[in-house]
Amino acid sequence: LEYNYANILYSSWSYEDALVYYDASIQHGDYLYAYCKKLKILRITWHKEEFKQLYQEIEKKLQTNDIWDKNLIYGNLYYETQKFSEAIWEYEKYLEYRSWDFYTLNAIGDSYYKLWKYQESLEYYQKSLEINNKIPYTQNSISKCHLKLWNHQKAVNLLHELVKYNSQNFMSYFLLWKVYFKLKDNKQA
């Protein structure tokens, strides 16, 4: 319960409050996903020393516990420390057992995106979309890849479709503005 509430706080950028609930989640079961989210917050908020300590603590726990999803957790650790190639390798190993995990497919897409490998990124986002087409994040990510690959019209078409079906998807509006701005179409932007 604390973990889910922490995720809500995290997604609304209430990082300090989210840390409190991730800590509570950890206290109630040594929840490694909460450790990874906490690590992400420490990175985002520039708490370098605490980040380093927590990273070492997580690695120690991973070495002592027999955890079935170690590859996913290591992938998250590598992603949070900006070791994207290593993250991709770990995520791929995890997908050997859970090929239907669209969140992990998105994580691989995110990792390739950070490596500026937009075509590979696009392929993983599209695989994720085939499994679950209800995630606006995935659809927006596909649009961002099309922008980077200079497929502006594909990005525009997809974003218009997203806005049409979900008028609350503010990221799609922002990306549309970005495309029109890039195309110097001030009337549309």
C-alpha positions in Angstrom: 0.0 0.0 0.0 2.8 2.4 0.9 4.6 1.6 -2.3 1.6 2.4 -4.5 1.0 5.7 -2.6 4.6 6.5 -3.0 4.4 6.0 -6.7 1.4 8.4 -6.9 3.4 11.0 -5.0 6.4 10.4 -7.2 4.4 10.8 -10.4 3.1 14.2 -9.1 6.7 15.3 -8.4 6.3 15.2 -4.6 9.7 13.6 -4.2 10.2 14.3 -0.5 6.8 12.8 0.4 7.4 9.9 -1.9 10.7 9.1 -0.1 8.8 8.8 3.2 6.4 6.2 1.8 9.1 4.3 -0.1 11.0 4.1 3.2 7.8 2.8 4.9 7.4 0.2 2.1 11.0 -0.9 2.7 10.3 -1.2 6.4 7.3 -3.4 5.8 9.0 -6.0 3.6 12.4 -5.1 2.3 10.8 -4.2 -1.1 13.6 -3.9 -3.7 11.4 -2.0 -6.2 11.0 0.7 -3.5 14.8 0.8 -3.2 15.1 1.4 -6.9 12.5 4.2 -6.9 14.2 5.8 -3.9 17.5 5.6 -5.8 15.9 7.4 -8.7 14.6 10.2 -6.5 18.1 10.6 -4.9 19.6 10.9 -8.4 17.0 13.4 -9.6 17.4 15.5 -6.4 21.2 15.4 -6.5 21.8 13.6 -3.2 25.0 12.0 -4.4 26.3 10.6 -1.2 23.0 9.1 -0.2 22.6 7.7 -3.7 26.0 6.0 -3.5 25.2 4.5 -0.1 21.8 3.2 -1.2 23.2 1.8 -4.4 25.8 -0.2 -2.4 23.1 -1.4 -0.1 20.9 -2.6 -3.0 23.8 -4.5 -4.6 24.6 -6.2 -1.3 20.9 -7.3 -0.9 20.9 -8.6 -4.5 24.0 -10.7 -3.8 22.6 -12.3 -0.6 19.0 -12.9 -1.7 17.7 -15.5 -4.1 15.4 -13.1 -6.1 13.7 -14.4 -9.2 13.6 -10.9 -10.8 17.2 -9.9 -10.2 17.7 -9.0 -13.9 14.9 -6.5 -13.8 16.2 -4.9 -10.6 19.8 -4.8 -11.9 18.4 -3.2 -15.1 16.7 -0.5 -13.0 19.9 0.1 -11.1 22.0 0.4 -14.3 19.3 2.7 -15.8 19.4 4.9 -12.8 23.2 5.1 -12.9 23.0 5.9 -16.6 24.6 2.7 -17.7 22.1 2.2 -20.4 23.8 -0.6 -22.4 24.1 -2.7 -19.2 20.5 -1.9 -18.4 19.4 -3.2 -21.8 21.3 -6.4 -21.3 19.7 -7.1 -17.9 16.2 -6.2 -19.2 16.6 -8.5 -22.1 17.6 -11.4 -19.7 14.4 -10.6 -17.7 12.3 -10.7 -20.9 13.4 -14.3 -21.5 11.1 -15.3 -18.6 8.4 -12.6 -18.9 8.3 -11.6 -22.6 4.8 -10.0 -22.1 6.1 -7.4 -19.6 5.3 -4.2 -21.5 6.9 -2.0 -18.7 10.2 -3.7 -19.3 9.8 -3.3 -23.1 9.3 0.4 -22.4 12.4 0.5 -20.2 14.4 -1.0 -23.0 12.9 1.6 -25.3 13.9 4.3 -22.8 17.4 3.0 -22.6 17.9 3.0 -26.3 16.4 6.5 -26.5 19.0 7.7 -23.9 21.7 6.2 -26.1 20.3 8.1 -29.1 19.4 4.9 -30.9 15.9 6.1 -31.8 15.1 3.3 -34.3 15.8 0.6 -31.8 13.9 2.6 -29.2 10.9 2.8 -31.5 10.9 -1.0 -32.1 10.7 -1.7 -28.4 8.0 0.9 -27.8 6.0 -0.7 -30.6 6.4 -4.2 -29.1 5.1 -2.7 -25.8 2.2 -1.1 -27.6 1.2 -4.5 -29.2 0.9 -6.0 -25.7 -0.9 -3.0 -24.1 -2.1 -0.1 -26.2 -3.7 1.8 -23.3 -0.5 3.4 -22.0 -0.2 7.0 -23.1 3.5 7.0 -22.0 4.3 4.4 -24.7 2.3 6.3 -27.4 4.0 9.6 -26.5 7.4 7.9 -26.6 6.7 6.5 -30.1 5.9 10.1 -31.1 9.1 11.4 -29.6 11.1 8.7 -31.6 9.4 9.8 -34.8 10.4 13.4 -34.0 14.0 12.4 -33.5 13.9 10.3 -36.7 12.5 13.3 -38.6 9.2 11.5 -39.3 7.3 14.6 -38.3 4.0 13.8 -40.1 3.8 10.4 -38.4 4.4 12.1 -35.0 1.7 14.7 -35.8 -0.8 12.0 -36.9 -0.2 9.9 -33.8 -0.4 12.9 -31.4 -3.6 14.2 -32.9 -5.1 10.7 -32.5 -3.9 10.6 -28.9 -5.4 14.0 -28.1 -8.7 13.0 -29.8 -9.1 10.0 -27.5 -7.7 11.5 -24.3 -8.0 15.2 -24.0 -6.3 15.0 -20.6 -3.0 13.7 -22.1 -1.0 17.0 -21.6 2.2 15.4 -22.8 0.7 14.8 -26.2 -0.3 18.5 -26.4 3.2 19.5 -25.5 4.7 17.2 -28.1 2.4 18.6 -30.7 3.5 22.1 -29.9 7.1 20.9 -30.1 6.5 19.4 -33.6 4.8 22.5 -34.9 7.4 24.7 -33.4 10.2 22.6 -35.1 8.3 22.9 -38.4 8.0 26.7 -37.8 4.3 26.4 -38.1 3.4 29.1 -35.5 -0.3 29.0 -36.4 -0.6 25.4 -35.3 1.8 25.7 -32.4 
